[in-house]
Amino acid sequence: MKSKKIAYCGLLTTVALLLSYVERMLAIPMIVPGMKLGLANITVLIALYLFDSKTAFSISILRILISGILFTGFASFLYSAAGALLSFTIMSLCKKRNAFSVIAISILGGISHNIGQICIACIVVENIKLFYYMPFLVILGIATGFITGIVGDKTIHYIKH
């Protein structure tokens, strides 16, 4: 691994942790309890486009693990991991097809992240009725995915040029 790539990966992981921390401190009233903007996903999106799926996956997992240890407990770790794993899988598969823009991939990542989290929530609380939140989660996933997609797209363009 080249030293430049290692430096970028360290920087992206650190930025992801900082964004996770800032996001936890923001008190944004959301329709769905625990809903976040997904700012840390920007770094995973950037890594997916600047490097490869394996590198982006490593950054995502490191962020989840370190954030879970530093900022949250095990329950929050489960929700983050479920959402991030599904989101990453969808984003990675869509990027390989080369048929989607950065913003579209980010939107699909936002939606799938919410689906992953609601699935784990249904398992944890043993209540399938949590799927009633799904329409709100899809709308919020589109909105947050669009925002993070724009930021990610601009950042990728800036770094590449």
Disulfide bonds with the S-S distance in Angstrom:
none
